[in-house]
Amino acid sequence: MFALVAALSGYRSFDAWIERTDLPLTLAETSTEVLDRNGKLLRAYPAGTGLWRLAVQPADADPRFLKMLLRYEDKRFYSHAGVDPMALIRAAGQALWNGRAVSGGSTLTMQVARLLEDGTTGRWAGKLRQMRVALALERRLSKDRILTLYLTHAPYGGAAEGIRAAAYSWFGKEPHRLTPAEAALLVALPQSPERRRPDRFPEAASKARDRVLARMQRQGILTAEQAKTASRTPLPHRMGAFPQLAPHLADRVKAAQPGQRLIRLTIDGQIQAQMQHLAAEAARAGGSRLSAALIAADHQTGEVLALVGSPGYSSADQRRGFVDMTQALRSPGSTLKPLVYGLAFDQGLAHPETLIHDGPADFAGYAPQNFDGAFRGDIRVREALQQSLNIPVVKLTQELGPARLMASLRAGGAKPELPGGAPGLALSLGGVGISLQGMVQLYAGLAAGGQGPRLRMVQGEAPQAAGRLISPEAAWQVGDILRGLPVPAGARRGTIAYKTGTSYGHRDAWAIGWDGRHAVGVWMGRADGTPVPGIFGGDLAAPVLFEAFGRLKPVLDPLPPPPPATLIVSSAELPQPLQRFRPRDAAFSAPADAPELIFPPDGARLGLDSGGLTLKLRGGTAPFLVLANGQPVLSGQRQREFSVPSPGPGFSSLVIIDGAGRSDRVDLRID
């Protein structure tokens, strides 16, 4: 009776001793993870301690790995109370027989206790502490929770802690995809994570893995053939890097959501990898300092599927890969022209088939030139946009007003920034700072019928509409014009509406376009803003744009049909005011049929020709009188192409007067 009372008293004291155990913290900090739209890991960040420790649940690991782990480390895990007496007796007997420790008697729960307290296993005091903590853990936590703690904290060499970090570090994959050879190595590694590292001690790692495989074969977990095949599998020779997809965007979103451990983006990991590879290829072909950025988005939902900030996420190379060029403010060159034309269509200033004059022009001292320095004379608006002429678009901008264009950019979500002062006519030629993200936002609006959703990158964000840019009819007309541009070699014409641009000084090359579902923008240049001699958007960025669409999907979505109210007629069938572009103050200018000297154009510079000077006229009523420097040189002329004596070297003025007294004048220089 006394013995029973003593035993009962001892048990109660022991039970109270276990209950009084101060448990270590079980909520350890884990790495911040950035996932794609399908739950795939895009990027991870080390935990506060500098370790790679990814959150994990038993269901995240390969079931065969879990079975191998429990059979090898603690086969009575689900039946003991934290300490396995049979395992301790076996370990003690083996130690006495061999004169040294042959196997440990620690359960997984005891190992968790050691990991949580960062304790040792060799000293009896440490072992007793682990037993006490293990018994207390078993009373307060479920078996699955204890297993989760082991899978989270077990060391696997280097800075990898936990099964998910180990699977990525050694095999570049999630642990649910482990092979028998990989699972066996990861069962063996935590027992001696540094001395069994396969990259440093391959022989020790191989022996440890093979011991696990042999035991799994004996216990029927693996067949003899599976074990044999696994033992012949090469070991990993180095620790790999964690995925680094969309790193610039991940940095940006993580900074905006401090403390958030799991961030889900709209990015598609597979598409992102393809686009990063494409940007790296394109930049490599352009030299060591060339950078590139790319965005692909669904213009119907606003979801960004890929965002590449640079060809490589590094500060060590000359490309300055750490700079996110999707956010950098750059001159958009000619890529703003489609919006100008769309606004002009909406305002009734022009139609795609309207004739507009491309010739020397002076806007209160601002005299823009075409890229090639040539003039085309009368040309359809459609052709003016397709050829990216500067003078016609500046004429339209003057009538619209630069402030209206600026307001439209802001409404569409482009977030433009001027270097200083009020917007001027150069705005339509790229005289403003806009990011690639802003330009893709703008083109997504054009693609979606003049008003699209705001681009979004984080899952769970509520969709929001951007402001309306132009009407659906004008947006379709712009797209119809842009789908007619020449395409890079090997590409199919008419499948993508796109526009290229080259900024002043050859600093930026752009290509932005859309099909029936997606919008893609490409920027190329140098991150430091220095010129890149000879680069053009059409030569450098356009091929990348078309290749991006090819990698985005196997078949492009067709561009939409015209809205019902779209006016689709030839130039001759247009209403009279739309047949030829004229400024709004045209009522105070010469009438449409007034005489016009179309050659030589105003401001022309010609060589001296002893045969005379050829004139070409349009409009007016014969007969014509020609004055050179105020003196009559020809009268009674009824033809519209003829020659007059050359006025000689230097600056001269020519005046043509028709039979109704109307006139036109050009100034020129003869060398």
C-alpha positions as CSV (number, residue, x, y, z in Angstrom):
1,M,0.0,0.0,0.0
2,F,2.8,2.3,0.9
3,A,4.5,1.6,-2.4
4,L,1.3,2.4,-4.3
5,V,0.9,5.7,-2.5
6,A,4.5,6.6,-3.1
7,A,4.1,5.7,-6.8
8,L,1.0,7.8,-7.1
9,S,2.6,10.7,-5.3
10,G,5.6,10.4,-7.5
11,Y,3.4,10.4,-10.7
12,R,1.6,13.5,-9.5
13,S,4.8,15.3,-8.8
14,F,6.1,14.2,-12.2
15,D,2.9,15.3,-13.9
16,A,3.0,18.7,-12.1
17,W,6.7,19.0,-13.2
18,I,5.7,18.5,-16.8
19,E,2.8,20.9,-16.5
20,R,5.1,23.6,-15.2
21,T,7.3,23.3,-18.2
22,D,8.0,26.7,-19.9
23,L,7.6,25.9,-23.6
24,P,9.7,27.7,-26.2
25,L,8.0,29.8,-28.8
26,T,6.4,27.7,-31.5
27,L,5.4,30.5,-33.8
28,A,8.7,31.1,-35.6
29,E,9.1,33.7,-38.3
30,T,8.9,32.3,-41.8
31,S,10.0,33.7,-45.1
32,T,7.7,36.1,-47.0
33,E,6.5,34.3,-50.1
34,V,5.2,35.9,-53.3
35,L,3.0,33.5,-55.3
36,D,1.6,33.7,-58.9
37,R,-2.0,33.4,-59.9
38,N,-1.8,29.6,-59.7
39,G,-0.1,29.4,-56.3
40,K,3.4,28.9,-57.8
41,L,6.3,30.4,-55.9
42,L,7.6,33.5,-57.7
43,R,10.0,34.8,-55.0
44,A,10.8,34.3,-51.4
45,Y,12.6,36.5,-48.9
46,P,14.8,35.2,-46.0
47,A,13.2,35.2,-42.5
48,G,14.4,37.8,-40.1
49,T,17.2,35.5,-38.9
50,G,18.6,35.3,-42.5
51,L,17.4,31.7,-42.8
52,W,15.2,30.4,-45.7
53,R,12.3,29.0,-43.8
54,L,9.1,28.6,-45.8
55,A,5.7,27.9,-44.1
56,V,4.7,24.3,-44.6
57,Q,2.0,21.8,-43.7
58,P,2.4,18.0,-43.8
59,A,0.0,17.9,-46.8
60,D,2.6,20.0,-48.8
61,A,5.2,17.2,-48.7
62,D,5.3,14.0,-50.7
63,P,3.4,11.3,-48.8
64,R,6.2,8.8,-49.4
65,F,8.7,11.2,-47.9
66,L,6.5,11.5,-44.8
67,K,6.3,7.7,-44.6
68,M,10.0,7.4,-45.0
69,L,10.7,10.1,-42.4
70,L,8.5,8.5,-39.8
71,R,9.8,4.9,-40.4
72,Y,13.4,6.1,-40.2
73,E,13.2,8.6,-37.4
74,D,10.3,7.7,-35.2
75,K,8.1,4.8,-36.3
76,R,5.9,5.0,-33.2
77,F,5.4,8.7,-33.5
78,Y,1.6,8.5,-33.5
79,S,1.5,6.2,-30.4
80,H,4.0,7.6,-27.9
81,A,3.5,10.6,-25.6
82,G,6.7,12.4,-26.7
83,V,9.3,10.0,-25.4
84,D,9.6,6.4,-26.8
85,P,10.9,4.1,-23.9
86,M,11.6,1.3,-26.4
87,A,13.8,3.5,-28.5
88,L,15.7,4.7,-25.5
89,I,16.3,1.2,-24.2
90,R,17.4,0.1,-27.7
91,A,19.8,3.1,-28.0
92,A,21.2,2.4,-24.5
93,G,21.7,-1.3,-25.2
94,Q,23.5,-0.6,-28.5
95,A,25.7,2.0,-26.8
96,L,26.7,-0.5,-24.1
97,W,27.3,-3.3,-26.6
98,N,29.4,-1.2,-29.0
99,G,31.0,1.1,-26.5
100,R,29.8,4.1,-28.3
101,A,26.5,5.7,-29.4
102,V,25.2,3.8,-32.5
103,S,21.7,5.2,-32.8
104,G,19.8,7.9,-31.0
105,G,16.6,7.4,-29.0
106,S,15.2,10.8,-29.8
107,T,11.7,10.9,-31.1
108,L,10.6,13.5,-33.6
109,T,8.9,15.4,-30.8
110,M,12.3,15.5,-28.9
111,Q,14.0,16.7,-32.0
112,V,11.4,19.4,-32.3
113,A,12.1,20.4,-28.7
114,R,15.8,20.7,-29.5
115,L,15.2,22.7,-32.6
116,L,12.9,25.1,-30.9
117,E,15.4,25.7,-28.1
118,D,18.4,25.4,-30.3
119,G,19.8,22.9,-27.8
120,T,22.3,20.0,-28.0
121,T,21.8,16.3,-27.9
122,G,25.0,14.9,-26.5
123,R,24.7,16.0,-22.8
124,W,22.4,14.2,-20.4
125,A,21.1,17.5,-19.1
126,G,20.2,18.6,-22.6
127,K,18.6,15.2,-23.3
128,L,16.5,15.4,-20.1
129,R,15.4,18.9,-21.0
130,Q,14.3,17.7,-24.5
131,M,12.3,14.9,-22.9
132,R,10.5,17.3,-20.6
133,V,9.7,19.7,-23.4
134,A,8.7,16.9,-25.7
135,L,6.2,15.5,-23.1
136,A,4.8,19.0,-22.5
137,L,4.5,19.6,-26.3
138,E,2.6,16.4,-26.7
139,R,0.1,17.5,-24.0
140,R,-0.5,20.9,-25.6
141,L,-0.2,20.3,-29.4
142,S,-1.6,17.8,-31.8
143,K,0.6,15.3,-33.6
144,D,0.1,17.0,-36.9
145,R,1.1,20.3,-35.3
146,I,4.3,18.7,-33.9
147,L,5.1,17.2,-37.3
148,T,4.5,20.6,-38.9
149,L,7.1,22.1,-36.5
150,Y,9.6,19.5,-37.5
151,L,9.0,20.0,-41.2
152,T,9.4,23.8,-40.6
153,H,12.5,23.8,-38.5
154,A,14.6,20.8,-39.5
155,P,18.1,21.9,-40.8
156,Y,19.2,20.9,-44.3
157,G,22.5,22.6,-44.7
158,G,23.5,26.2,-45.3
159,A,20.7,28.6,-44.6
160,A,17.9,26.1,-45.6
161,E,15.6,25.3,-42.8
162,G,12.5,23.2,-43.2
163,I,11.5,20.7,-45.9
164,R,10.2,23.3,-48.4
165,A,13.4,25.4,-48.3
166,A,15.4,22.2,-48.6
167,A,13.5,20.9,-51.6
168,Y,14.0,24.3,-53.4
169,S,17.6,24.6,-52.3
170,W,18.7,21.1,-53.4
171,F,16.2,20.2,-56.1
172,G,14.5,23.4,-57.2
173,K,11.0,22.1,-56.6
174,E,8.2,21.9,-54.1
175,P,8.5,18.9,-51.7
176,H,5.3,17.2,-53.0
177,R,7.3,16.3,-56.1
178,L,10.2,14.5,-54.5
179,T,11.6,11.3,-56.0
180,P,12.6,8.4,-53.8
181,A,16.3,9.4,-54.1
182,E,15.5,13.0,-53.2
183,A,13.3,12.0,-50.3
184,A,15.9,9.6,-48.9
185,L,18.6,12.4,-48.9
186,L,16.2,14.8,-47.2
187,V,15.4,12.2,-44.5
188,A,19.1,11.8,-43.8
189,L,20.3,15.4,-44.0
190,P,18.9,16.8,-40.7
191,Q,20.8,14.3,-38.6
192,S,24.1,16.0,-39.6
193,P,23.2,18.8,-42.0
194,E,26.7,20.2,-42.6
195,R,28.7,17.0,-42.6
196,R,26.3,15.4,-45.1
197,R,26.0,18.3,-47.5
198,P,26.1,16.7,-50.9
199,D,27.9,19.7,-52.4
200,R,30.8,19.5,-49.9
201,F,30.8,15.9,-48.6
202,P,29.2,13.8,-51.4
203,E,30.6,10.5,-50.1
204,A,29.0,11.0,-46.6
205,A,25.8,12.2,-48.2
206,S,25.6,9.2,-50.5
207,K,26.2,6.7,-47.6
208,A,23.6,8.4,-45.5
209,R,21.0,8.4,-48.3
210,D,21.7,4.7,-49.1
211,R,21.2,3.7,-45.5
212,V,17.8,5.3,-45.6
213,L,17.0,3.5,-48.9
214,A,18.2,0.1,-47.6
215,R,15.9,0.4,-44.5
216,M,13.0,1.6,-46.6
217,Q,13.5,-1.5,-48.8
218,R,13.6,-3.8,-45.8
219,Q,10.4,-2.3,-44.4
220,G,8.5,-2.5,-47.7
221,I,8.3,1.2,-48.4
222,L,10.4,0.8,-51.6
223,T,10.8,-2.1,-53.9
224,A,14.3,-3.4,-54.5
225,E,14.2,-1.9,-58.0
226,Q,13.2,1.5,-56.7
227,A,15.9,1.4,-54.0
228,K,18.5,0.4,-56.6
229,T,17.5,3.1,-59.0
230,A,17.5,5.7,-56.3
231,S,21.0,4.8,-55.1
232,R,22.3,5.3,-58.6
233,T,20.8,8.8,-58.9
234,P,23.4,11.5,-58.9
235,L,23.5,13.8,-55.9
236,P,23.0,17.6,-56.3
237,H,26.4,19.2,-56.6
238,R,25.4,22.6,-55.4
239,M,22.6,24.5,-53.5
240,G,20.4,26.2,-56.0
241,A,18.9,29.7,-55.8
242,F,15.2,30.2,-55.0
243,P,12.9,31.3,-57.8
244,Q,13.3,34.9,-58.8
245,L,10.4,35.6,-61.0
246,A,9.0,39.2,-61.2
247,P,11.5,40.3,-58.6
248,H,11.0,44.0,-59.1
249,L,7.2,43.7,-58.7
250,A,7.7,41.5,-55.7
251,D,9.9,44.1,-54.1
252,R,7.4,46.8,-54.8
253,V,4.4,44.9,-53.4
254,K,6.3,43.6,-50.4
255,A,7.3,47.2,-49.5
256,A,3.6,48.2,-49.8
257,Q,2.4,45.4,-47.6
258,P,4.9,45.2,-44.7
259,G,4.5,42.1,-42.4
260,Q,2.4,40.2,-45.0
261,R,3.9,36.7,-45.2
262,L,1.9,35.5,-48.2
263,I,1.4,37.7,-51.2
264,R,-0.6,36.5,-54.3
265,L,-0.1,38.3,-57.6
266,T,-2.0,38.2,-60.9
267,I,1.3,37.2,-62.6
268,D,1.4,33.9,-64.5
269,G,4.7,32.3,-63.5
270,Q,5.1,30.4,-66.7
271,I,4.5,33.5,-68.9
272,Q,6.7,35.6,-66.6
273,A,9.6,33.1,-67.0
274,Q,9.1,33.2,-70.8
275,M,9.1,37.0,-70.9
276,Q,12.2,37.3,-68.6
277,H,14.1,35.0,-70.9
278,L,12.9,37.0,-73.9
279,A,14.1,40.3,-72.4
280,A,17.4,38.9,-71.5
281,E,17.9,37.6,-75.0
282,A,17.0,40.9,-76.6
283,A,19.2,42.9,-74.3
284,R,22.2,40.6,-74.8
285,A,22.0,41.1,-78.5
286,G,22.2,44.9,-78.0
287,G,25.4,45.1,-76.0
288,S,26.4,45.0,-72.4
289,R,24.7,48.3,-71.4
290,L,21.4,47.8,-73.0
291,S,18.4,47.3,-70.7
292,A,14.9,46.1,-71.5
293,A,11.5,46.0,-69.8
294,L,8.2,44.4,-70.7
295,I,4.6,44.2,-69.5
296,A,1.9,41.9,-70.6
297,A,-1.7,42.5,-69.4
298,D,-5.2,41.3,-70.0
299,H,-6.9,44.5,-71.2
300,Q,-10.3,43.1,-70.5
301,T,-9.7,42.4,-66.8
302,G,-6.7,44.6,-66.1
303,E,-4.7,41.7,-64.7
304,V,-1.0,41.9,-65.4
305,L,0.3,38.5,-66.4
306,A,4.0,39.4,-66.7
307,L,6.1,42.3,-65.6
308,V,9.9,42.4,-66.4
309,G,11.7,45.3,-64.9
310,S,15.1,44.5,-66.4
311,P,17.0,41.8,-68.3
312,G,18.6,40.6,-65.0
313,Y,17.9,41.4,-61.4
314,S,21.5,42.4,-60.5
315,S,23.5,45.5,-59.5
316,A,26.7,44.0,-60.6
317,D,26.4,44.4,-64.4
318,Q,26.4,47.5,-66.6
319,R,22.7,47.2,-67.4
320,R,21.8,48.3,-63.8
321,G,19.4,45.4,-63.6
322,F,18.2,46.4,-60.1
323,V,16.4,49.4,-61.6
324,D,12.8,48.7,-62.4
325,M,12.4,50.2,-65.9
326,T,8.7,49.6,-65.9
327,Q,8.4,52.5,-63.4
328,A,11.1,54.8,-64.8
329,L,9.8,58.0,-66.4
330,R,11.0,58.1,-70.0
331,S,10.1,60.0,-73.2
332,P,7.5,57.9,-75.1
333,G,8.5,59.2,-78.5
334,S,5.8,58.7,-81.1
335,T,3.8,56.2,-79.0
336,L,1.4,59.0,-77.9
337,K,0.4,59.8,-81.5
338,P,-2.5,57.2,-81.6
339,L,-4.2,59.0,-78.7
340,V,-3.9,62.4,-80.5
341,Y,-5.5,61.0,-83.6
342,G,-8.2,59.3,-81.6
343,L,-9.1,62.6,-79.8
344,A,-9.1,64.3,-83.2
345,F,-11.6,61.8,-84.5
346,D,-13.8,62.3,-81.5
347,Q,-13.7,66.1,-81.8
348,G,-14.7,66.0,-85.5
349,L,-11.4,67.4,-86.6
350,A,-10.5,64.5,-88.8
351,H,-11.4,61.0,-90.0
352,P,-8.9,58.3,-91.0
353,E,-9.6,59.2,-94.7
354,T,-9.3,62.9,-94.2
355,L,-6.5,64.6,-96.2
356,I,-4.0,66.5,-94.2
357,H,-1.0,68.5,-95.5
358,D,2.5,67.5,-94.5
359,G,4.7,70.4,-95.3
360,P,6.9,73.0,-93.6
361,A,5.0,74.6,-90.7
362,D,5.8,77.1,-88.0
363,F,3.7,77.2,-84.8
364,A,4.7,80.5,-83.2
365,G,8.4,79.7,-83.5
366,Y,8.1,76.0,-83.1
367,A,8.9,74.3,-86.4
368,P,8.8,70.5,-86.0
369,Q,10.4,68.3,-88.6
370,N,9.6,64.8,-89.7
371,F,12.1,62.1,-88.6
372,D,13.6,61.8,-92.1
373,G,13.5,65.5,-92.8
374,A,11.2,65.0,-95.9
375,F,7.6,66.2,-96.6
376,R,4.8,64.2,-98.2
377,G,2.4,67.0,-99.2
378,D,-1.2,66.0,-99.0
379,I,-1.7,62.6,-97.3
380,R,-4.5,60.7,-95.7
381,V,-4.6,60.8,-91.9
382,R,-4.4,57.0,-91.9
383,E,-1.1,57.2,-93.7
384,A,0.1,60.1,-91.6
385,L,-0.3,57.9,-88.4
386,Q,1.1,54.8,-90.1
387,Q,4.2,56.7,-91.3
388,S,4.4,58.4,-87.9
389,L,4.8,61.9,-89.4
390,N,5.4,64.7,-87.0
391,I,3.9,67.8,-88.7
392,P,0.3,66.4,-89.1
393,V,0.1,65.3,-85.5
394,V,1.3,68.6,-84.2
395,K,-1.3,70.3,-86.3
396,L,-4.0,68.2,-84.7
397,T,-2.5,68.8,-81.2
398,Q,-2.6,72.6,-81.8
399,E,-6.3,72.3,-82.6
400,L,-7.1,70.0,-79.7
401,G,-4.9,72.0,-77.3
402,P,-2.0,70.3,-75.4
403,A,-3.9,70.7,-72.1
404,R,-6.7,68.5,-73.5
405,L,-4.1,65.8,-74.4
406,M,-2.5,66.1,-71.0
407,A,-5.9,65.7,-69.3
408,S,-6.7,62.7,-71.4
409,L,-3.4,61.0,-70.4
410,R,-4.1,61.6,-66.7
411,A,-7.7,60.3,-67.1
412,G,-6.5,57.2,-68.7
413,G,-4.1,56.4,-65.8
414,A,-0.8,57.1,-67.6
415,K,0.4,59.5,-64.8
416,P,2.5,61.8,-67.1
417,E,5.0,64.2,-65.7
418,L,6.3,67.3,-67.4
419,P,9.8,68.6,-66.9
420,G,8.3,71.9,-66.1
421,G,5.8,74.5,-67.1
422,A,2.6,74.1,-69.1
423,P,2.3,71.4,-71.8
424,G,3.3,72.5,-75.3
425,L,2.9,71.1,-78.8
426,A,6.0,68.9,-78.3
427,L,3.9,66.8,-75.9
428,S,2.5,64.8,-78.9
429,L,6.0,64.0,-80.0
430,G,7.1,62.6,-76.7
431,G,7.9,65.8,-74.7
432,V,6.7,64.3,-71.4
433,G,7.8,61.6,-68.9
434,I,5.7,58.4,-68.8
435,S,6.6,55.0,-67.5
436,L,6.2,51.8,-69.4
437,Q,3.4,50.8,-67.0
438,G,1.7,54.1,-67.8
439,M,1.9,53.5,-71.5
440,V,0.6,49.9,-71.3
441,Q,-2.3,51.3,-69.2
442,L,-3.0,53.8,-71.9
443,Y,-2.9,51.2,-74.7
444,A,-5.0,48.8,-72.7
445,G,-7.7,51.6,-72.7
446,L,-7.4,52.0,-76.4
447,A,-7.6,48.2,-76.9
448,A,-10.7,47.9,-74.6
449,G,-12.7,50.4,-76.7
450,G,-11.5,53.7,-75.4
451,Q,-12.0,52.8,-71.7
452,G,-10.4,49.9,-69.9
453,P,-9.8,48.7,-66.4
454,R,-6.9,50.0,-64.3
455,L,-4.0,47.6,-64.4
456,R,-3.7,45.5,-61.2
457,M,-1.0,43.1,-60.0
458,V,-2.3,41.8,-56.7
459,Q,-5.0,39.2,-56.4
460,G,-8.0,40.2,-54.4
461,E,-7.8,43.9,-55.4
462,A,-11.2,45.1,-56.6
463,P,-11.3,45.9,-60.4
464,Q,-11.5,49.6,-61.1
465,A,-12.2,51.3,-64.4
466,A,-9.8,53.9,-65.7
467,G,-11.2,57.1,-67.2
468,R,-12.5,57.2,-70.7
469,L,-9.9,58.2,-73.3
470,I,-11.9,58.3,-76.5
471,S,-15.1,56.8,-77.9
472,P,-15.4,53.2,-78.9
473,E,-15.7,54.3,-82.6
474,A,-12.5,56.4,-82.4
475,A,-10.7,53.6,-80.5
476,W,-11.6,51.1,-83.3
477,Q,-10.5,53.5,-86.0
478,V,-7.1,54.0,-84.3
479,G,-6.7,50.2,-83.9
480,D,-7.7,49.7,-87.6
481,I,-5.0,52.1,-88.7
482,L,-2.3,50.6,-86.4
483,R,-3.1,47.0,-87.5
484,G,-2.0,48.1,-91.0
485,L,1.6,48.9,-90.0
486,P,4.4,46.9,-91.6
487,V,5.4,44.0,-89.4
488,P,8.8,42.5,-88.6
489,A,10.1,39.7,-90.9
490,G,8.2,36.5,-90.4
491,A,5.2,38.1,-88.5
492,R,1.7,38.1,-89.8
493,R,0.3,41.4,-90.7
494,G,-3.1,42.6,-89.4
495,T,-3.1,40.5,-86.2
496,I,-1.8,43.1,-83.8
497,A,-2.5,46.8,-83.6
498,Y,0.8,48.4,-82.5
499,K,2.9,51.5,-82.6
500,T,6.6,52.1,-82.2
501,G,8.4,55.1,-80.9
502,T,12.0,56.4,-80.6
503,S,12.7,59.3,-78.2
504,Y,14.8,62.3,-79.0
505,G,18.5,61.4,-79.0
506,H,17.9,57.7,-79.5
507,R,17.5,57.2,-75.7
508,D,14.4,55.0,-75.8
509,A,13.0,52.5,-78.2
510,W,9.3,51.5,-77.7
511,A,6.8,49.1,-79.2
512,I,3.3,48.7,-77.7
513,G,0.4,46.8,-79.1
514,W,-2.7,44.7,-78.6
515,D,-4.8,41.9,-80.0
516,G,-8.4,41.1,-79.0
517,R,-7.5,40.1,-75.4
518,H,-4.0,41.3,-74.4
519,A,-1.8,44.4,-74.5
520,V,2.0,44.2,-74.4
521,G,4.5,47.0,-74.0
522,V,8.3,46.8,-74.7
523,W,10.9,49.4,-73.7
524,M,14.6,49.2,-74.6
525,G,17.4,51.6,-73.9
526,R,19.9,52.3,-71.2
527,A,18.9,52.6,-67.6
528,D,21.1,55.7,-67.1
529,G,19.3,57.5,-69.9
530,T,22.4,57.9,-72.1
531,P,21.8,57.7,-75.9
532,V,22.1,54.4,-77.8
533,P,23.3,55.4,-81.2
534,G,21.2,54.0,-84.0
535,I,18.4,52.4,-82.0
536,F,14.8,52.7,-83.4
537,G,11.6,51.4,-81.9
538,G,10.7,49.7,-85.2
539,D,14.0,47.9,-85.6
540,L,14.8,47.1,-81.9
541,A,11.6,46.9,-79.9
542,A,9.0,45.8,-82.5
543,P,10.5,42.3,-83.1
544,V,10.5,41.8,-79.3
545,L,6.8,42.8,-79.1
546,F,5.8,40.3,-81.8
547,E,7.9,37.6,-80.2
548,A,6.3,38.4,-76.8
549,F,2.8,37.8,-78.2
550,G,4.0,34.5,-79.7
551,R,5.2,33.4,-76.3
552,L,2.1,34.6,-74.6
553,K,-0.2,32.3,-76.4
554,P,-0.2,30.0,-79.4
555,V,-3.0,31.7,-81.2
556,L,-3.8,35.5,-81.1
557,D,-7.2,36.7,-80.3
558,P,-8.8,38.5,-83.3
559,L,-9.3,42.2,-83.1
560,P,-12.9,43.3,-82.7
561,P,-15.2,44.4,-85.4
562,P,-16.2,48.1,-85.8
563,P,-18.9,49.5,-83.5
564,P,-22.2,50.0,-85.4
565,A,-21.9,53.8,-85.5
566,T,-18.4,53.8,-87.1
567,L,-18.2,55.8,-90.3
568,I,-16.4,53.7,-92.8
569,V,-16.2,55.6,-96.2
570,S,-13.7,56.8,-98.7
571,S,-12.3,60.3,-98.6
572,A,-14.6,61.4,-101.4
573,E,-17.7,60.2,-99.5
574,L,-16.9,62.1,-96.3
575,P,-18.9,65.1,-95.3
576,Q,-17.3,68.2,-96.9
577,P,-15.7,69.5,-93.6
578,L,-13.9,66.2,-93.1
579,Q,-12.6,65.7,-96.6
580,R,-9.6,68.0,-95.8
581,F,-8.2,69.0,-92.4
582,R,-8.6,72.6,-91.8
583,P,-8.0,74.5,-88.5
584,R,-11.1,75.7,-86.7
585,D,-10.2,79.3,-87.6
586,A,-10.3,78.4,-91.3
587,A,-13.2,80.8,-91.9
588,F,-10.7,83.6,-91.4
589,S,-8.1,81.9,-93.7
590,A,-7.9,81.4,-97.4
591,P,-10.8,79.3,-98.8
592,A,-10.2,75.7,-99.6
593,D,-10.0,76.3,-103.4
594,A,-7.5,79.1,-103.1
595,P,-4.3,78.7,-105.1
596,E,-1.5,76.8,-103.3
597,L,2.1,76.5,-104.2
598,I,2.8,72.8,-103.5
599,F,6.3,73.0,-104.9
600,P,8.6,74.3,-103.8
601,P,7.3,74.1,-100.3
602,D,7.6,76.9,-97.9
603,G,11.1,77.0,-96.3
604,A,12.6,74.8,-99.1
605,R,16.3,74.9,-99.8
606,L,17.1,74.4,-103.5
607,G,20.2,74.2,-105.7
608,L,20.8,76.8,-108.4
609,D,19.5,75.6,-111.8
610,S,20.2,77.5,-115.0
611,G,17.2,75.9,-116.5
612,G,14.9,77.9,-114.2
613,L,12.7,77.0,-111.3
614,T,9.8,74.5,-111.6
615,L,6.5,75.5,-109.9
616,K,3.6,73.2,-109.1
617,L,0.2,74.7,-108.2
618,R,-3.0,73.3,-106.7
619,G,-6.4,75.0,-106.5
620,G,-7.2,78.6,-107.7
621,T,-8.6,79.9,-110.9
622,A,-6.5,80.5,-114.0
623,P,-4.9,82.6,-115.3
624,F,-2.0,82.9,-112.8
625,L,0.5,85.7,-112.1
626,V,3.8,84.9,-110.5
627,L,5.9,87.4,-108.6
628,A,9.5,86.8,-107.5
629,N,10.7,89.1,-104.8
630,G,7.8,91.4,-105.6
631,Q,8.5,91.6,-109.4
632,P,6.3,89.9,-112.0
633,V,8.2,87.1,-113.8
634,L,5.2,85.3,-115.5
635,S,1.6,86.2,-116.3
636,G,-1.4,84.6,-118.1
637,Q,-0.3,81.1,-117.1
638,R,-3.0,78.5,-117.3
639,Q,-1.0,75.4,-116.5
640,R,-0.5,74.2,-113.0
641,E,3.1,73.0,-113.5
642,F,5.5,75.3,-115.3
643,S,8.9,76.9,-115.0
644,V,9.9,80.5,-114.2
645,P,13.3,82.1,-114.3
646,S,15.4,81.4,-111.2
647,P,15.5,84.5,-108.9
648,G,19.2,83.7,-108.2
649,P,21.2,82.7,-105.1
650,G,20.0,83.7,-101.7
651,F,16.7,84.1,-100.0
652,S,13.7,84.8,-102.1
653,S,9.9,84.9,-101.9
654,L,7.5,83.6,-104.6
655,V,3.9,84.8,-104.8
656,I,1.2,83.2,-107.0
657,I,-2.0,85.2,-107.7
658,D,-5.0,83.6,-109.4
659,G,-7.7,85.1,-111.6
660,A,-9.9,85.8,-108.6
661,G,-7.2,87.8,-106.8
662,R,-6.4,85.0,-104.3
663,S,-2.8,84.3,-103.5
664,D,-0.3,82.0,-101.9
665,R,3.3,82.7,-100.9
666,V,6.4,80.6,-100.1
667,D,9.9,81.6,-98.9
668,L,12.9,79.7,-100.1
669,R,16.6,79.7,-100.3
670,I,18.6,79.0,-103.4
671,D,22.3,78.0,-103.1
